Amino acid sequence: MSNVFEKQANGLIMVTTDQSVFPVEVRNGNVAVNLTEMAKPFGENKKPTKWFRYQEAQEYLEALSVVLNSPTADLVEVKQGGDPQMQGTWCYDYRIALRFAQWLSPKFSIMVDDIILNLLMGKTEIVPKKRQRKYPRNLEQFPELREKMRPYIGRKDILEIANTSSLTVNHVRQVLNGWSTSYQLFMTLYNRAKSNRKNGIRYDVDNMSAYRMGQLALCFEGEA
């Protein structure tokens, strides 16, 4: 799935990939990146604060500070309050974002390499927010659609999707249950559920009557 670059009202560019959704800002020939948002799908052990504790990360930041003749405080900033998209740990040099992405996941870092390079070279198509890509109808009604999908998503599906996408099982479950939002991951779950339904694969769902299961199956069939 190709990356999407969406212009926000606050001037940020929201980057949407197969694995993560995070805001960036292109300024003065460089790219500022919200590392906190970038790392969310990778779990608690992949927070920026964890990475900055490693000696290698600290030494890299100090070396970059010397090369740029800029204090480290100008290279990394933790923002709190205000616009939710601005909150979290931001880095103000693209090289820090690249190193951080490598620590998150080698496969993911290759994607980030291309994203940063294309942003710096102006080779990205940045669309206004109103031109978001289309998703299946009624997708904005997440609770209803999740209920229709749930009988067709099992533990094996969750594990396979997590492994294929280099994400944590917990993050996949959070998106499926509505505790976290990721359009790309939701679409992956949606397509898996649709495929399982067509192949006659259905799982038991706690606290759901056979009648309710049948009703949801009929509703979901209309989404195919």
C-alpha positions as semicolon CSV with decimal commas, in nm:
position;residue;x (nm);y (nm);z (nm)
1;M;0,000;0,000;0,000
2;S;0,144;0,337;-0,101
3;N;0,213;0,610;0,152
4;V;-0,024;0,904;0,188
5;F;0,087;1,261;0,269
6;E;-0,202;1,470;0,396
7;K;-0,183;1,843;0,468
8;Q;-0,331;1,937;0,804
9;A;-0,497;2,263;0,907
10;N;-0,208;2,334;1,148
11;G;0,048;2,315;0,866
12;L;0,178;1,969;0,951
13;I;0,191;1,684;0,701
14;M;0,032;1,361;0,826
15;V;0,220;1,063;0,686
16;T;0,020;0,741;0,665
17;T;0,204;0,414;0,600
18;D;0,115;0,046;0,629
19;Q;0,248;0,043;0,985
20;S;0,226;0,390;1,133
21;V;0,063;0,732;1,112
22;F;0,276;1,027;1,222
23;P;0,304;1,405;1,163
24;V;0,607;1,569;1,007
25;E;0,703;1,924;0,919
26;V;0,929;2,020;0,629
27;R;1,123;2,337;0,705
28;N;1,455;2,495;0,606
29;G;1,563;2,196;0,400
30;N;1,508;1,954;0,686
31;V;1,230;1,736;0,821
32;A;1,097;1,745;1,177
33;V;0,928;1,421;1,287
34;N;0,704;1,327;1,578
35;L;0,889;1,018;1,703
36;T;0,625;0,939;1,965
37;E;0,351;0,897;1,704
38;M;0,584;0,709;1,470
39;A;0,661;0,453;1,741
40;K;0,309;0,393;1,877
41;P;0,234;0,075;1,679
42;F;0,556;-0,087;1,801
43;G;0,460;-0,107;2,168
44;E;0,570;0,030;2,504
45;N;0,929;-0,095;2,469
46;K;0,982;0,115;2,157
47;K;0,908;0,460;2,297
48;P;1,158;0,738;2,211
49;T;1,253;0,770;2,577
50;K;1,375;0,408;2,568
51;W;1,592;0,470;2,262
52;F;1,751;0,787;2,399
53;R;1,871;0,591;2,703
54;Y;2,101;0,379;2,488
55;Q;2,462;0,493;2,484
56;E;2,478;0,458;2,106
57;A;2,182;0,694;2,065
58;Q;2,332;0,946;2,307
59;E;2,669;0,936;2,132
60;Y;2,505;0,982;1,793
61;L;2,306;1,281;1,916
62;E;2,617;1,440;2,067
63;A;2,818;1,384;1,746
64;L;2,539;1,535;1,535
65;S;2,525;1,829;1,772
66;V;2,897;1,895;1,716
67;V;2,871;1,862;1,337
68;L;2,574;2,098;1,319
69;N;2,718;2,331;1,585
70;S;2,382;2,315;1,756
71;P;2,294;2,216;2,115
72;T;2,115;1,885;2,157
73;A;1,820;2,075;2,306
74;D;1,762;2,222;1,958
75;L;1,763;1,878;1,798
76;V;1,511;1,700;2,022
77;E;1,213;1,845;2,206
78;V;0,932;1,700;2,418
79;K;0,607;1,890;2,364
80;Q;0,316;1,876;2,605
81;G;-0,031;2,028;2,591
82;G;-0,196;2,216;2,307
83;D;-0,261;2,051;1,972
84;P;-0,263;1,669;2,019
85;Q;-0,072;1,624;1,692
86;M;0,209;1,838;1,831
87;Q;0,244;1,646;2,157
88;G;0,525;1,399;2,213
89;T;0,895;1,378;2,132
90;W;0,998;1,565;1,818
91;C;1,333;1,552;1,642
92;Y;1,440;1,841;1,421
93;D;1,691;1,666;1,199
94;Y;1,589;1,393;0,956
95;R;1,896;1,183;1,041
96;I;1,768;1,130;1,394
97;A;1,437;1,006;1,256
98;L;1,619;0,763;1,026
99;R;1,826;0,619;1,311
100;F;1,521;0,591;1,533
101;A;1,325;0,410;1,261
102;Q;1,610;0,159;1,223
103;W;1,578;0,082;1,593
104;L;1,201;0,037;1,560
105;S;1,217;-0,210;1,270
106;P;1,461;-0,267;0,981
107;K;1,174;-0,318;0,737
108;F;0,993;-0,007;0,859
109;S;1,314;0,198;0,841
110;I;1,349;0,132;0,468
111;M;1,003;0,281;0,418
112;V;1,096;0,581;0,633
113;D;1,416;0,630;0,429
114;D;1,205;0,670;0,115
115;I;0,953;0,896;0,289
116;I;1,219;1,135;0,421
117;L;1,410;1,141;0,092
118;N;1,096;1,215;-0,109
119;L;0,994;1,490;0,133
120;L;1,336;1,655;0,111
121;M;1,337;1,634;-0,269
122;G;0,980;1,754;-0,301
123;K;0,871;1,435;-0,476
124;T;0,558;1,373;-0,271
125;E;0,197;1,442;-0,362
126;I;0,053;1,618;-0,057
127;V;-0,326;1,613;-0,062
128;P;-0,557;1,840;0,139
129;K;-0,744;1,679;0,423
130;K;-1,076;1,678;0,241
131;R;-0,927;1,450;-0,027
132;Q;-0,860;1,156;0,202
133;R;-0,855;0,818;0,033
134;K;-1,186;0,640;0,026
135;Y;-1,253;0,339;0,247
136;P;-1,548;0,100;0,248
137;R;-1,879;0,272;0,314
138;N;-1,980;0,304;0,679
139;L;-1,615;0,281;0,785
140;E;-1,664;0,596;0,988
141;Q;-1,903;0,392;1,201
142;F;-1,617;0,191;1,348
143;P;-1,813;0,022;1,632
144;E;-2,076;-0,122;1,396
145;L;-1,825;-0,241;1,140
146;R;-1,600;-0,396;1,404
147;E;-1,893;-0,598;1,534
148;K;-1,955;-0,728;1,184
149;M;-1,588;-0,822;1,143
150;R;-1,532;-0,979;1,484
151;P;-1,678;-1,327;1,407
152;Y;-1,435;-1,359;1,117
153;I;-1,110;-1,259;1,289
154;G;-0,939;-1,521;1,505
155;R;-0,622;-1,541;1,712
156;K;-0,431;-1,695;1,420
157;D;-0,530;-1,404;1,196
158;I;-0,414;-1,149;1,455
159;L;-0,076;-1,323;1,495
160;E;-0,020;-1,346;1,118
161;I;-0,111;-0,981;1,060
162;A;0,116;-0,870;1,345
163;N;0,410;-1,071;1,211
164;T;0,358;-0,966;0,850
165;S;0,328;-0,597;0,941
166;S;0,609;-0,605;1,203
167;L;0,365;-0,485;1,468
168;T;0,289;-0,604;1,818
169;V;-0,002;-0,841;1,870
170;N;-0,130;-0,599;2,132
171;H;-0,148;-0,313;1,881
172;V;-0,342;-0,525;1,630
173;R;-0,590;-0,618;1,903
174;Q;-0,624;-0,256;2,010
175;V;-0,716;-0,149;1,657
176;L;-0,960;-0,438;1,621
177;N;-1,125;-0,349;1,953
178;G;-1,134;0,024;1,886
179;W;-0,882;0,122;2,154
180;S;-0,636;0,254;1,895
181;T;-0,673;0,393;1,542
182;S;-0,481;0,293;1,231
183;Y;-0,662;0,312;0,898
184;Q;-0,415;0,088;0,717
185;L;-0,421;-0,179;0,986
186;F;-0,798;-0,158;1,006
187;M;-0,816;-0,216;0,631
188;T;-0,591;-0,521;0,665
189;L;-0,820;-0,662;0,933
190;Y;-1,126;-0,576;0,724
191;N;-0,991;-0,755;0,417
192;R;-0,891;-1,060;0,623
193;A;-1,239;-1,077;0,777
194;K;-1,401;-1,048;0,433
195;S;-1,176;-1,322;0,295
196;N;-1,252;-1,553;0,589
197;R;-1,625;-1,498;0,547
198;K;-1,609;-1,585;0,179
199;N;-1,413;-1,901;0,265
200;G;-1,662;-2,003;0,531
201;I;-1,424;-1,938;0,821
202;R;-1,594;-1,807;1,133
203;Y;-1,486;-1,801;1,496
204;D;-1,684;-1,813;1,816
205;V;-1,736;-1,475;1,979
206;D;-1,796;-1,446;2,353
207;N;-2,139;-1,334;2,467
208;M;-2,286;-1,339;2,117
209;S;-2,595;-1,544;2,043
210;A;-2,630;-1,753;1,729
211;Y;-2,907;-1,522;1,617
212;R;-2,686;-1,216;1,664
213;M;-2,406;-1,390;1,474
214;G;-2,641;-1,456;1,185
215;Q;-2,761;-1,097;1,177
216;L;-2,408;-0,962;1,173
217;A;-2,309;-1,203;0,897
218;L;-2,594;-1,074;0,682
219;C;-2,494;-0,713;0,749
220;F;-2,129;-0,785;0,669
221;E;-2,226;-0,958;0,347
222;G;-2,369;-0,629;0,229
223;E;-2,023;-0,470;0,268
224;A;-1,861;-0,721;0,030
